[in-house]
Amino acid sequence: MTVTTTIKLPDDLKERVASAAAASGKTPHAWMVEAIEAQAALAQRRQAFVASALKAEQEVAEYGLVYDADEVFSYILARAEGKRTAKPKPRKR
């Protein structure tokens, strides 16, 4: 179900939206709906990222296990080059 929402835009922004919409072959309405959807998705991804970081921080505080960044970078580079290499081991903090 869709709901009607009114949005008041400054004249200059309204012109920019109309121009961008025309350039992409969309109506201003469709362009704005797409832009709002993109921003909502971005906000959700950002919230999930922050939640994941906070969870990781709690796990480090609880278990004290961390990976050495240099070892992780070396491992990733070696794997990208097709080399077989041992995975980095977690260490007590």
Residue pairs with C-beta under 8 A, 6 or more apart in sequence:
7 32
9 17
14 28
17 28
17 31
17 32
18 28
20 31
21 27
21 28
21 30
21 31
21 32
24 31
26 34
59 65
60 66
60 93
64 92
64 93
65 90
65 91
65 92
65 93
66 90
66 91
66 93
67 88
67 89
67 90
67 91
68 88
68 91
71 88
72 88
74 85
75 85
75 86
75 87
75 88
78 84
78 85
79 85
